[in-house]
Structure formats: structure tokens, C-alpha cells
Amino acid sequence: AELVDAERRDELFAALARLKEEERTAIVARYFIGLTDEETAAALGVRRGAVKMRVFRALEHLRAELGVTVDA
């Protein structure tokens, strides 16, 4: 199980590395550092809406690349 988890983690990090820098930065700020949208926007010097769009697009790219589906 640990080997599978390590492989999946490596896949995630590789997929993150392939994101556009602005998308990767938003994902790292929100999910790895735990900043809010507002805090991320302030740190990046952009509007909150820009952060939300960057995160949305990044998650779409990651889901597609990793083969993850989300039920609506």
C-alpha cells in the first residue's frame, strides 16, 4: 500500500510540475500552505477572483492528467 501511495504521490508532484507557474503557485498556496483565497490573492498581488480561476483551472488540469473523475 505504501508503494502505491508513493507512486501516486510522485504522479501528483510530476503533474503539479507541469502546470503553468501561476496555477501551480495558487494550488500550493491554497492546498499545501493552507492560505485562504484572500490570503493567496494578497500574497500574489492579484484579485480573489483570479485566485479562484487559477485554482479551478489547475484542478481541472490535474484531474484530467491523473484520470480523476468528480461526480457532480
TORLUM-532833 format. One record per residue (C-alpha): z, x, y. Coordinates in steps of 0.02 Angstrom, whole numbers, padded with zeros to 5 digits, always signed. Example, Ala and Ser with C-alpha at 12.3 -4.5 7.8 and 13.67 -1.06 7.14 Angstrom:
2
+00390+00615-00225
+00357+00684-00053
This chain:
72
+00000+00000+00000
+00040+00142+00119
-00130+00220+00087
-00217+00057+00129
-00113+00038+00286
-00152+00217+00339
-00338+00189+00310
-00336+00027+00409
-00240+00112+00550
-00368+00252+00552
-00507+00121+00562
-00420+00039+00709
-00398+00203+00803
-00579+00250+00771
-00635+00079+00836
-00524+00099+00989
-00603+00267+01025
-00775+00186+01027
-00727+00056+01159
-00777+00079+01340
-00641+00176+01429
-00592+00029+01539
-00572-00084+01387
-00475+00047+01288
-00359+00078+01435
-00323-00108+01454
-00287-00127+01267
-00172+00025+01265
-00077-00036+01418
-00056-00213+01352
-00026-00186+01166
+00033-00008+01142
+00136+00015+01301
+00179-00170+01319
+00137-00196+01502
+00104-00371+01566
-00065-00419+01638
+00008-00400+01812
+00083-00229+01774
-00079-00170+01695
-00178-00231+01845
-00063-00138+01964
-00071+00021+01861
-00261+00016+01852
-00287-00042+02031
-00385-00198+01979
-00356-00385+01985
-00263-00476+01848
-00424-00568+01803
-00512-00402+01772
-00374-00351+01652
-00386-00515+01559
-00576-00497+01543
-00564-00315+01485
-00436-00360+01353
-00538-00511+01297
-00697-00408+01279
-00606-00265+01194
-00528-00382+01066
-00699-00460+01032
-00773-00287+01001
-00628-00234+00890
-00634-00394+00788
-00821-00377+00762
-00811-00194+00714
-00662-00216+00597
-00729-00377+00520
-00582-00482+00576
-00608-00669+00598
-00500-00783+00702
-00483-00967+00662
-00496-01075+00817
